[in-house]
Amino acid sequence: MTNENNGKFKDMSYEEGINKLRELISVLEKGEGTFEELIATYKEAFEYYTFCSEYLTDAGEKIRDLNEKIRAMSKSTEEQ
């Protein structure tokens, strides 16, 4: 993540992030707590959503890069 919460997510796996996001969504769905508490929970959930979304975007880019390298290697092998 590129915001001030980068340290919060520095060593977090995608699985840990998505599990925390699910927990926060569950709290929001119950609707228990004060308005301020629910807003704070929503803000935290959005941070985890952003982390998970960026994680998947990065993973997708890595997969595309690997696929391109594999295609290039395959093409150079076919040409020989």
PyMOL Python script that loads the backbone (N, CA, C, O; Angstrom):
from pymol import cmd

cmd.read_pdbstr("""\
ATOM      1  N   MET A   1       0.837  -1.187   0.000  1.00  0.00           N
ATOM      2  CA  MET A   1       0.000   0.000   0.000  1.00  0.00           C
ATOM      3  C   MET A   1       0.876   1.241   0.000  1.00  0.00           C
ATOM      4  O   MET A   1       1.991   1.237   0.520  1.00  0.00           O
ATOM      5  N   THR A   2       0.365   2.268  -0.574  1.00  0.00           N
ATOM      6  CA  THR A   2       1.159   3.473  -0.702  1.00  0.00           C
ATOM      7  C   THR A   2       0.750   4.560   0.283  1.00  0.00           C
ATOM      8  O   THR A   2       1.269   5.673   0.202  1.00  0.00           O
ATOM      9  N   ASN A   3      -0.160   4.279   1.207  1.00  0.00           N
ATOM     10  CA  ASN A   3      -0.575   5.310   2.149  1.00  0.00           C
ATOM     11  C   ASN A   3       0.127   5.152   3.492  1.00  0.00           C
ATOM     12  O   ASN A   3       1.071   4.374   3.626  1.00  0.00           O
ATOM     13  N   GLU A   4      -0.346   5.898   4.477  1.00  0.00           N
ATOM     14  CA  GLU A   4       0.305   5.903   5.784  1.00  0.00           C
ATOM     15  C   GLU A   4       0.174   4.581   6.526  1.00  0.00           C
ATOM     16  O   GLU A   4       0.841   4.398   7.545  1.00  0.00           O
ATOM     17  N   ASN A   5      -0.639   3.671   6.073  1.00  0.00           N
ATOM     18  CA  ASN A   5      -0.832   2.382   6.735  1.00  0.00           C
ATOM     19  C   ASN A   5       0.103   1.307   6.197  1.00  0.00           C
ATOM     20  O   ASN A   5      -0.051   0.129   6.521  1.00  0.00           O
ATOM     21  N   ASN A   6       1.069   1.703   5.380  1.00  0.00           N
ATOM     22  CA  ASN A   6       1.985   0.738   4.782  1.00  0.00           C
ATOM     23  C   ASN A   6       2.620  -0.152   5.836  1.00  0.00           C
ATOM     24  O   ASN A   6       2.722  -1.362   5.632  1.00  0.00           O
ATOM     25  N   GLY A   7       3.053   0.415   6.963  1.00  0.00           N
ATOM     26  CA  GLY A   7       3.659  -0.371   8.025  1.00  0.00           C
ATOM     27  C   GLY A   7       2.700  -1.375   8.625  1.00  0.00           C
ATOM     28  O   GLY A   7       3.104  -2.472   9.011  1.00  0.00           O
ATOM     29  N   LYS A   8       1.450  -1.012   8.704  1.00  0.00           N
ATOM     30  CA  LYS A   8       0.415  -1.883   9.260  1.00  0.00           C
ATOM     31  C   LYS A   8       0.285  -3.175   8.447  1.00  0.00           C
ATOM     32  O   LYS A   8      -0.011  -4.235   8.999  1.00  0.00           O
ATOM     33  N   PHE A   9       0.504  -3.077   7.155  1.00  0.00           N
ATOM     34  CA  PHE A   9       0.314  -4.213   6.268  1.00  0.00           C
ATOM     35  C   PHE A   9       1.615  -4.798   5.747  1.00  0.00           C
ATOM     36  O   PHE A   9       1.593  -5.715   4.926  1.00  0.00           O
ATOM     37  N   LYS A  10       2.744  -4.284   6.208  1.00  0.00           N
ATOM     38  CA  LYS A  10       4.060  -4.623   5.654  1.00  0.00           C
ATOM     39  C   LYS A  10       4.294  -6.134   5.533  1.00  0.00           C
ATOM     40  O   LYS A  10       4.675  -6.608   4.463  1.00  0.00           O
ATOM     41  N   ASP A  11       4.076  -6.880   6.588  1.00  0.00           N
ATOM     42  CA  ASP A  11       4.360  -8.320   6.583  1.00  0.00           C
ATOM     43  C   ASP A  11       3.089  -9.162   6.533  1.00  0.00           C
ATOM     44  O   ASP A  11       3.120 -10.357   6.827  1.00  0.00           O
ATOM     45  N   MET A  12       1.977  -8.544   6.164  1.00  0.00           N
ATOM     46  CA  MET A  12       0.696  -9.257   6.168  1.00  0.00           C
ATOM     47  C   MET A  12       0.504 -10.035   4.875  1.00  0.00           C
ATOM     48  O   MET A  12       0.802  -9.540   3.787  1.00  0.00           O
ATOM     49  N   SER A  13       0.008 -11.246   5.005  1.00  0.00           N
ATOM     50  CA  SER A  13      -0.324 -12.039   3.816  1.00  0.00           C
ATOM     51  C   SER A  13      -1.722 -11.648   3.340  1.00  0.00           C
ATOM     52  O   SER A  13      -2.502 -11.030   4.066  1.00  0.00           O
ATOM     53  N   TYR A  14      -2.006 -12.027   2.106  1.00  0.00           N
ATOM     54  CA  TYR A  14      -3.342 -11.780   1.562  1.00  0.00           C
ATOM     55  C   TYR A  14      -4.400 -12.484   2.425  1.00  0.00           C
ATOM     56  O   TYR A  14      -5.454 -11.916   2.711  1.00  0.00           O
ATOM     57  N   GLU A  15      -4.112 -13.703   2.826  1.00  0.00           N
ATOM     58  CA  GLU A  15      -5.073 -14.479   3.611  1.00  0.00           C
ATOM     59  C   GLU A  15      -5.382 -13.794   4.940  1.00  0.00           C
ATOM     60  O   GLU A  15      -6.535 -13.754   5.370  1.00  0.00           O
ATOM     61  N   GLU A  16      -4.355 -13.258   5.587  1.00  0.00           N
ATOM     62  CA  GLU A  16      -4.581 -12.542   6.845  1.00  0.00           C
ATOM     63  C   GLU A  16      -5.433 -11.294   6.605  1.00  0.00           C
ATOM     64  O   GLU A  16      -6.337 -10.990   7.383  1.00  0.00           O
ATOM     65  N   GLY A  17      -5.137 -10.585   5.534  1.00  0.00           N
ATOM     66  CA  GLY A  17      -5.890  -9.375   5.216  1.00  0.00           C
ATOM     67  C   GLY A  17      -7.341  -9.660   4.911  1.00  0.00           C
ATOM     68  O   GLY A  17      -8.229  -8.954   5.389  1.00  0.00           O
ATOM     69  N   ILE A  18      -7.593 -10.688   4.117  1.00  0.00           N
ATOM     70  CA  ILE A  18      -8.979 -10.992   3.739  1.00  0.00           C
ATOM     71  C   ILE A  18      -9.760 -11.518   4.939  1.00  0.00           C
ATOM     72  O   ILE A  18     -10.953 -11.243   5.068  1.00  0.00           O
ATOM     73  N   ASN A  19      -9.097 -12.273   5.819  1.00  0.00           N
ATOM     74  CA  ASN A  19      -9.789 -12.748   7.027  1.00  0.00           C
ATOM     75  C   ASN A  19     -10.167 -11.593   7.931  1.00  0.00           C
ATOM     76  O   ASN A  19     -11.267 -11.576   8.483  1.00  0.00           O
ATOM     77  N   LYS A  20      -9.271 -10.623   8.091  1.00  0.00           N
ATOM     78  CA  LYS A  20      -9.573  -9.444   8.907  1.00  0.00           C
ATOM     79  C   LYS A  20     -10.698  -8.642   8.267  1.00  0.00           C
ATOM     80  O   LYS A  20     -11.586  -8.151   8.964  1.00  0.00           O
ATOM     81  N   LEU A  21     -10.664  -8.507   6.961  1.00  0.00           N
ATOM     82  CA  LEU A  21     -11.730  -7.798   6.255  1.00  0.00           C
ATOM     83  C   LEU A  21     -13.072  -8.480   6.488  1.00  0.00           C
ATOM     84  O   LEU A  21     -14.075  -7.807   6.728  1.00  0.00           O
ATOM     85  N   ARG A  22     -13.100  -9.791   6.421  1.00  0.00           N
ATOM     86  CA  ARG A  22     -14.348 -10.535   6.679  1.00  0.00           C
ATOM     87  C   ARG A  22     -14.863 -10.293   8.095  1.00  0.00           C
ATOM     88  O   ARG A  22     -16.065 -10.130   8.306  1.00  0.00           O
ATOM     89  N   GLU A  23     -13.943 -10.272   9.064  1.00  0.00           N
ATOM     90  CA  GLU A  23     -14.336  -9.994  10.451  1.00  0.00           C
ATOM     91  C   GLU A  23     -14.969  -8.605  10.570  1.00  0.00           C
ATOM     92  O   GLU A  23     -16.005  -8.438  11.214  1.00  0.00           O
ATOM     93  N   LEU A  24     -14.343  -7.628   9.950  1.00  0.00           N
ATOM     94  CA  LEU A  24     -14.849  -6.258  10.024  1.00  0.00           C
ATOM     95  C   LEU A  24     -16.197  -6.127   9.326  1.00  0.00           C
ATOM     96  O   LEU A  24     -17.076  -5.414   9.811  1.00  0.00           O
ATOM     97  N   ILE A  25     -16.369  -6.798   8.206  1.00  0.00           N
ATOM     98  CA  ILE A  25     -17.651  -6.779   7.504  1.00  0.00           C
ATOM     99  C   ILE A  25     -18.735  -7.391   8.374  1.00  0.00           C
ATOM    100  O   ILE A  25     -19.865  -6.905   8.403  1.00  0.00           O
ATOM    101  N   SER A  26     -18.392  -8.454   9.078  1.00  0.00           N
ATOM    102  CA  SER A  26     -19.352  -9.092   9.979  1.00  0.00           C
ATOM    103  C   SER A  26     -19.808  -8.117  11.071  1.00  0.00           C
ATOM    104  O   SER A  26     -20.992  -8.049  11.401  1.00  0.00           O
ATOM    105  N   VAL A  27     -18.862  -7.374  11.619  1.00  0.00           N
ATOM    106  CA  VAL A  27     -19.202  -6.372  12.636  1.00  0.00           C
ATOM    107  C   VAL A  27     -20.140  -5.328  12.041  1.00  0.00           C
ATOM    108  O   VAL A  27     -21.128  -4.948  12.669  1.00  0.00           O
ATOM    109  N   LEU A  28     -19.835  -4.868  10.841  1.00  0.00           N
ATOM    110  CA  LEU A  28     -20.672  -3.861  10.194  1.00  0.00           C
ATOM    111  C   LEU A  28     -22.067  -4.402   9.897  1.00  0.00           C
ATOM    112  O   LEU A  28     -23.057  -3.686  10.050  1.00  0.00           O
ATOM    113  N   GLU A  29     -22.148  -5.651   9.476  1.00  0.00           N
ATOM    114  CA  GLU A  29     -23.448  -6.239   9.158  1.00  0.00           C
ATOM    115  C   GLU A  29     -24.336  -6.345  10.393  1.00  0.00           C
ATOM    116  O   GLU A  29     -25.556  -6.210  10.294  1.00  0.00           O
ATOM    117  N   LYS A  30     -23.734  -6.584  11.548  1.00  0.00           N
ATOM    118  CA  LYS A  30     -24.504  -6.650  12.793  1.00  0.00           C
ATOM    119  C   LYS A  30     -25.034  -5.285  13.187  1.00  0.00           C
ATOM    120  O   LYS A  30     -26.089  -5.173  13.811  1.00  0.00           O
ATOM    121  N   GLY A  31     -24.294  -4.248  12.819  1.00  0.00           N
ATOM    122  CA  GLY A  31     -24.744  -2.888  13.097  1.00  0.00           C
ATOM    123  C   GLY A  31     -24.757  -2.517  14.562  1.00  0.00           C
ATOM    124  O   GLY A  31     -25.458  -1.588  14.963  1.00  0.00           O
ATOM    125  N   GLU A  32     -23.994  -3.228  15.362  1.00  0.00           N
ATOM    126  CA  GLU A  32     -23.957  -2.948  16.794  1.00  0.00           C
ATOM    127  C   GLU A  32     -22.854  -1.936  17.089  1.00  0.00           C
ATOM    128  O   GLU A  32     -21.812  -1.940  16.435  1.00  0.00           O
ATOM    129  N   GLY A  33     -23.082  -1.089  18.055  1.00  0.00           N
ATOM    130  CA  GLY A  33     -22.105  -0.082  18.424  1.00  0.00           C
ATOM    131  C   GLY A  33     -22.616   1.305  18.092  1.00  0.00           C
ATOM    132  O   GLY A  33     -23.663   1.473  17.467  1.00  0.00           O
ATOM    133  N   THR A  34     -21.866   2.271  18.516  1.00  0.00           N
ATOM    134  CA  THR A  34     -22.248   3.654  18.248  1.00  0.00           C
ATOM    135  C   THR A  34     -21.937   3.988  16.798  1.00  0.00           C
ATOM    136  O   THR A  34     -21.218   3.267  16.106  1.00  0.00           O
ATOM    137  N   PHE A  35     -22.499   5.094  16.367  1.00  0.00           N
ATOM    138  CA  PHE A  35     -22.235   5.551  15.011  1.00  0.00           C
ATOM    139  C   PHE A  35     -20.746   5.765  14.797  1.00  0.00           C
ATOM    140  O   PHE A  35     -20.205   5.385  13.759  1.00  0.00           O
ATOM    141  N   GLU A  36     -20.085   6.367  15.765  1.00  0.00           N
ATOM    142  CA  GLU A  36     -18.650   6.627  15.661  1.00  0.00           C
ATOM    143  C   GLU A  36     -17.852   5.328  15.562  1.00  0.00           C
ATOM    144  O   GLU A  36     -16.896   5.241  14.791  1.00  0.00           O
ATOM    145  N   GLU A  37     -18.243   4.324  16.341  1.00  0.00           N
ATOM    146  CA  GLU A  37     -17.556   3.033  16.290  1.00  0.00           C
ATOM    147  C   GLU A  37     -17.739   2.368  14.924  1.00  0.00           C
ATOM    148  O   GLU A  37     -16.804   1.787  14.373  1.00  0.00           O
ATOM    149  N   LEU A  38     -18.950   2.462  14.392  1.00  0.00           N
ATOM    150  CA  LEU A  38     -19.211   1.867  13.084  1.00  0.00           C
ATOM    151  C   LEU A  38     -18.445   2.593  11.980  1.00  0.00           C
ATOM    152  O   LEU A  38     -17.962   1.960  11.042  1.00  0.00           O
ATOM    153  N   ILE A  39     -18.334   3.893  12.085  1.00  0.00           N
ATOM    154  CA  ILE A  39     -17.558   4.659  11.100  1.00  0.00           C
ATOM    155  C   ILE A  39     -16.083   4.245  11.174  1.00  0.00           C
ATOM    156  O   ILE A  39     -15.435   4.065  10.143  1.00  0.00           O
ATOM    157  N   ALA A  40     -15.553   4.095  12.400  1.00  0.00           N
ATOM    158  CA  ALA A  40     -14.155   3.672  12.568  1.00  0.00           C
ATOM    159  C   ALA A  40     -13.958   2.269  11.998  1.00  0.00           C
ATOM    160  O   ALA A  40     -12.939   1.998  11.362  1.00  0.00           O
ATOM    161  N   THR A  41     -14.916   1.384  12.217  1.00  0.00           N
ATOM    162  CA  THR A  41     -14.841   0.024  11.685  1.00  0.00           C
ATOM    163  C   THR A  41     -14.893   0.056  10.162  1.00  0.00           C
ATOM    164  O   THR A  41     -14.153  -0.666   9.494  1.00  0.00           O
ATOM    165  N   TYR A  42     -15.769   0.896   9.620  1.00  0.00           N
ATOM    166  CA  TYR A  42     -15.862   1.028   8.162  1.00  0.00           C
ATOM    167  C   TYR A  42     -14.540   1.522   7.590  1.00  0.00           C
ATOM    168  O   TYR A  42     -14.073   1.012   6.572  1.00  0.00           O
ATOM    169  N   LYS A  43     -13.941   2.507   8.236  1.00  0.00           N
ATOM    170  CA  LYS A  43     -12.657   3.046   7.764  1.00  0.00           C
ATOM    171  C   LYS A  43     -11.586   1.955   7.776  1.00  0.00           C
ATOM    172  O   LYS A  43     -10.819   1.821   6.822  1.00  0.00           O
ATOM    173  N   GLU A  44     -11.537   1.178   8.858  1.00  0.00           N
ATOM    174  CA  GLU A  44     -10.553   0.095   8.940  1.00  0.00           C
ATOM    175  C   GLU A  44     -10.821  -0.965   7.875  1.00  0.00           C
ATOM    176  O   GLU A  44      -9.889  -1.476   7.253  1.00  0.00           O
ATOM    177  N   ALA A  45     -12.099  -1.292   7.666  1.00  0.00           N
ATOM    178  CA  ALA A  45     -12.455  -2.281   6.644  1.00  0.00           C
ATOM    179  C   ALA A  45     -12.016  -1.794   5.266  1.00  0.00           C
ATOM    180  O   ALA A  45     -11.529  -2.581   4.454  1.00  0.00           O
ATOM    181  N   PHE A  46     -12.186  -0.507   5.003  1.00  0.00           N
ATOM    182  CA  PHE A  46     -11.772   0.034   3.713  1.00  0.00           C
ATOM    183  C   PHE A  46     -10.264  -0.061   3.534  1.00  0.00           C
ATOM    184  O   PHE A  46      -9.788  -0.306   2.426  1.00  0.00           O
ATOM    185  N   GLU A  47      -9.504   0.129   4.614  1.00  0.00           N
ATOM    186  CA  GLU A  47      -8.046  -0.015   4.549  1.00  0.00           C
ATOM    187  C   GLU A  47      -7.667  -1.450   4.180  1.00  0.00           C
ATOM    188  O   GLU A  47      -6.781  -1.676   3.356  1.00  0.00           O
ATOM    189  N   TYR A  48      -8.351  -2.418   4.804  1.00  0.00           N
ATOM    190  CA  TYR A  48      -8.066  -3.822   4.488  1.00  0.00           C
ATOM    191  C   TYR A  48      -8.518  -4.166   3.073  1.00  0.00           C
ATOM    192  O   TYR A  48      -7.849  -4.930   2.377  1.00  0.00           O
ATOM    193  N   TYR A  49      -9.639  -3.614   2.647  1.00  0.00           N
ATOM    194  CA  TYR A  49     -10.102  -3.819   1.273  1.00  0.00           C
ATOM    195  C   TYR A  49      -9.056  -3.296   0.284  1.00  0.00           C
ATOM    196  O   TYR A  49      -8.732  -3.965  -0.697  1.00  0.00           O
ATOM    197  N   THR A  50      -8.535  -2.103   0.550  1.00  0.00           N
ATOM    198  CA  THR A  50      -7.524  -1.502  -0.319  1.00  0.00           C
ATOM    199  C   THR A  50      -6.276  -2.369  -0.350  1.00  0.00           C
ATOM    200  O   THR A  50      -5.712  -2.604  -1.418  1.00  0.00           O
ATOM    201  N   PHE A  51      -5.836  -2.850   0.821  1.00  0.00           N
ATOM    202  CA  PHE A  51      -4.672  -3.737   0.883  1.00  0.00           C
ATOM    203  C   PHE A  51      -4.900  -4.972   0.020  1.00  0.00           C
ATOM    204  O   PHE A  51      -4.046  -5.330  -0.792  1.00  0.00           O
ATOM    205  N   CYS A  52      -6.046  -5.625   0.193  1.00  0.00           N
ATOM    206  CA  CYS A  52      -6.328  -6.859  -0.554  1.00  0.00           C
ATOM    207  C   CYS A  52      -6.420  -6.588  -2.052  1.00  0.00           C
ATOM    208  O   CYS A  52      -5.918  -7.370  -2.858  1.00  0.00           O
ATOM    209  N   SER A  53      -7.051  -5.498  -2.418  1.00  0.00           N
ATOM    210  CA  SER A  53      -7.188  -5.145  -3.821  1.00  0.00           C
ATOM    211  C   SER A  53      -5.826  -4.886  -4.459  1.00  0.00           C
ATOM    212  O   SER A  53      -5.550  -5.369  -5.557  1.00  0.00           O
ATOM    213  N   GLU A  54      -4.980  -4.127  -3.775  1.00  0.00           N
ATOM    214  CA  GLU A  54      -3.639  -3.846  -4.295  1.00  0.00           C
ATOM    215  C   GLU A  54      -2.788  -5.111  -4.342  1.00  0.00           C
ATOM    216  O   GLU A  54      -1.987  -5.288  -5.259  1.00  0.00           O
ATOM    217  N   TYR A  55      -2.959  -5.984  -3.361  1.00  0.00           N
ATOM    218  CA  TYR A  55      -2.231  -7.251  -3.331  1.00  0.00           C
ATOM    219  C   TYR A  55      -2.562  -8.073  -4.578  1.00  0.00           C
ATOM    220  O   TYR A  55      -1.668  -8.607  -5.234  1.00  0.00           O
ATOM    221  N   LEU A  56      -3.860  -8.168  -4.897  1.00  0.00           N
ATOM    222  CA  LEU A  56      -4.285  -8.936  -6.065  1.00  0.00           C
ATOM    223  C   LEU A  56      -3.812  -8.287  -7.363  1.00  0.00           C
ATOM    224  O   LEU A  56      -3.436  -8.985  -8.304  1.00  0.00           O
ATOM    225  N   THR A  57      -3.830  -6.965  -7.418  1.00  0.00           N
ATOM    226  CA  THR A  57      -3.340  -6.261  -8.602  1.00  0.00           C
ATOM    227  C   THR A  57      -1.860  -6.553  -8.816  1.00  0.00           C
ATOM    228  O   THR A  57      -1.433  -6.845  -9.933  1.00  0.00           O
ATOM    229  N   ASP A  58      -1.079  -6.472  -7.737  1.00  0.00           N
ATOM    230  CA  ASP A  58       0.359  -6.772  -7.825  1.00  0.00           C
ATOM    231  C   ASP A  58       0.595  -8.215  -8.259  1.00  0.00           C
ATOM    232  O   ASP A  58       1.460  -8.486  -9.091  1.00  0.00           O
ATOM    233  N   ALA A  59      -0.175  -9.134  -7.694  1.00  0.00           N
ATOM    234  CA  ALA A  59      -0.029 -10.548  -8.053  1.00  0.00           C
ATOM    235  C   ALA A  59      -0.358 -10.752  -9.528  1.00  0.00           C
ATOM    236  O   ALA A  59       0.325 -11.509 -10.218  1.00  0.00           O
ATOM    237  N   GLY A  60      -1.397 -10.085 -10.011  1.00  0.00           N
ATOM    238  CA  GLY A  60      -1.768 -10.190 -11.421  1.00  0.00           C
ATOM    239  C   GLY A  60      -0.664  -9.684 -12.334  1.00  0.00           C
ATOM    240  O   GLY A  60      -0.385 -10.283 -13.372  1.00  0.00           O
ATOM    241  N   GLU A  61      -0.034  -8.577 -11.946  1.00  0.00           N
ATOM    242  CA  GLU A  61       1.075  -8.042 -12.739  1.00  0.00           C
ATOM    243  C   GLU A  61       2.252  -9.013 -12.769  1.00  0.00           C
ATOM    244  O   GLU A  61       2.882  -9.196 -13.810  1.00  0.00           O
ATOM    245  N   LYS A  62       2.545  -9.627 -11.643  1.00  0.00           N
ATOM    246  CA  LYS A  62       3.638 -10.604 -11.583  1.00  0.00           C
ATOM    247  C   LYS A  62       3.337 -11.803 -12.480  1.00  0.00           C
ATOM    248  O   LYS A  62       4.224 -12.307 -13.168  1.00  0.00           O
ATOM    249  N   ILE A  63       2.101 -12.250 -12.469  1.00  0.00           N
ATOM    250  CA  ILE A  63       1.706 -13.389 -13.310  1.00  0.00           C
ATOM    251  C   ILE A  63       1.826 -13.023 -14.779  1.00  0.00           C
ATOM    252  O   ILE A  63       2.324 -13.820 -15.575  1.00  0.00           O
ATOM    253  N   ARG A  64       1.372 -11.817 -15.154  1.00  0.00           N
ATOM    254  CA  ARG A  64       1.507 -11.377 -16.549  1.00  0.00           C
ATOM    255  C   ARG A  64       2.975 -11.318 -16.961  1.00  0.00           C
ATOM    256  O   ARG A  64       3.331 -11.749 -18.058  1.00  0.00           O
ATOM    257  N   ASP A  65       3.832 -10.783 -16.078  1.00  0.00           N
ATOM    258  CA  ASP A  65       5.267 -10.714 -16.382  1.00  0.00           C
ATOM    259  C   ASP A  65       5.858 -12.107 -16.591  1.00  0.00           C
ATOM    260  O   ASP A  65       6.625 -12.331 -17.527  1.00  0.00           O
ATOM    261  N   LEU A  66       5.496 -13.033 -15.713  1.00  0.00           N
ATOM    262  CA  LEU A  66       5.998 -14.404 -15.850  1.00  0.00           C
ATOM    263  C   LEU A  66       5.512 -15.047 -17.138  1.00  0.00           C
ATOM    264  O   LEU A  66       6.272 -15.732 -17.822  1.00  0.00           O
ATOM    265  N   ASN A  67       4.248 -14.826 -17.466  1.00  0.00           N
ATOM    266  CA  ASN A  67       3.709 -15.380 -18.715  1.00  0.00           C
ATOM    267  C   ASN A  67       4.449 -14.836 -19.924  1.00  0.00           C
ATOM    268  O   ASN A  67       4.731 -15.575 -20.867  1.00  0.00           O
ATOM    269  N   GLU A  68       4.768 -13.540 -19.900  1.00  0.00           N
ATOM    270  CA  GLU A  68       5.520 -12.945 -21.008  1.00  0.00           C
ATOM    271  C   GLU A  68       6.912 -13.561 -21.113  1.00  0.00           C
ATOM    272  O   GLU A  68       7.378 -13.845 -22.216  1.00  0.00           O
ATOM    273  N   LYS A  69       7.572 -13.769 -19.991  1.00  0.00           N
ATOM    274  CA  LYS A  69       8.899 -14.382 -19.995  1.00  0.00           C
ATOM    275  C   LYS A  69       8.839 -15.812 -20.517  1.00  0.00           C
ATOM    276  O   LYS A  69       9.701 -16.241 -21.283  1.00  0.00           O
ATOM    277  N   ILE A  70       7.816 -16.543 -20.097  1.00  0.00           N
ATOM    278  CA  ILE A  70       7.653 -17.927 -20.556  1.00  0.00           C
ATOM    279  C   ILE A  70       7.419 -17.960 -22.062  1.00  0.00           C
ATOM    280  O   ILE A  70       8.004 -18.786 -22.764  1.00  0.00           O
ATOM    281  N   ARG A  71       6.551 -17.048 -22.572  1.00  0.00           N
ATOM    282  CA  ARG A  71       6.303 -16.992 -24.000  1.00  0.00           C
ATOM    283  C   ARG A  71       7.583 -16.662 -24.776  1.00  0.00           C
ATOM    284  O   ARG A  71       7.852 -17.252 -25.822  1.00  0.00           O
ATOM    285  N   ALA A  72       8.363 -15.717 -24.255  1.00  0.00           N
ATOM    286  CA  ALA A  72       9.604 -15.327 -24.914  1.00  0.00           C
ATOM    287  C   ALA A  72      10.590 -16.494 -24.933  1.00  0.00           C
ATOM    288  O   ALA A  72      11.249 -16.742 -25.943  1.00  0.00           O
ATOM    289  N   MET A  73      10.685 -17.203 -23.813  1.00  0.00           N
ATOM    290  CA  MET A  73      11.585 -18.358 -23.748  1.00  0.00           C
ATOM    291  C   MET A  73      11.115 -19.451 -24.702  1.00  0.00           C
ATOM    292  O   MET A  73      11.922 -20.089 -25.378  1.00  0.00           O
ATOM    293  N   SER A  74       9.811 -19.658 -24.748  1.00  0.00           N
ATOM    294  CA  SER A  74       9.251 -20.675 -25.621  1.00  0.00           C
ATOM    295  C   SER A  74       9.498 -20.316 -27.087  1.00  0.00           C
ATOM    296  O   SER A  74       9.838 -21.173 -27.902  1.00  0.00           O
ATOM    297  N   LYS A  75       9.320 -19.040 -27.401  1.00  0.00           N
ATOM    298  CA  LYS A  75       9.521 -18.598 -28.775  1.00  0.00           C
ATOM    299  C   LYS A  75      10.979 -18.746 -29.194  1.00  0.00           C
ATOM    300  O   LYS A  75      11.266 -19.174 -30.312  1.00  0.00           O
ATOM    301  N   SER A  76      11.904 -18.390 -28.295  1.00  0.00           N
ATOM    302  CA  SER A  76      13.328 -18.517 -28.632  1.00  0.00           C
ATOM    303  C   SER A  76      13.724 -19.982 -28.761  1.00  0.00           C
ATOM    304  O   SER A  76      14.602 -20.309 -29.559  1.00  0.00           O
ATOM    305  N   THR A  77      13.106 -20.857 -28.007  1.00  0.00           N
ATOM    306  CA  THR A  77      13.387 -22.300 -28.118  1.00  0.00           C
ATOM    307  C   THR A  77      12.857 -22.838 -29.431  1.00  0.00           C
ATOM    308  O   THR A  77      13.504 -23.679 -30.055  1.00  0.00           O
ATOM    309  N   GLU A  78      11.693 -22.372 -29.868  1.00  0.00           N
ATOM    310  CA  GLU A  78      11.103 -22.834 -31.133  1.00  0.00           C
ATOM    311  C   GLU A  78      11.939 -22.386 -32.328  1.00  0.00           C
ATOM    312  O   GLU A  78      12.006 -23.089 -33.336  1.00  0.00           O
ATOM    313  N   GLU A  79      12.580 -21.216 -32.222  1.00  0.00           N
ATOM    314  CA  GLU A  79      13.352 -20.670 -33.321  1.00  0.00           C
ATOM    315  C   GLU A  79      14.682 -21.407 -33.506  1.00  0.00           C
ATOM    316  O   GLU A  79      15.296 -21.315 -34.569  1.00  0.00           O
ATOM    317  N   GLN A  80      15.121 -22.120 -32.500  1.00  0.00           N
ATOM    318  CA  GLN A  80      16.427 -22.805 -32.582  1.00  0.00           C
ATOM    319  C   GLN A  80      16.331 -24.102 -33.297  1.00  0.00           C
ATOM    320  O   GLN A  80      17.335 -24.798 -33.451  1.00  0.00           O
TER     321      GLN A  80
END
""", "prot")
cmd.dss("prot")
cmd.show_as("cartoon", "prot")
cmd.util.cbc("prot")
cmd.orient("prot")
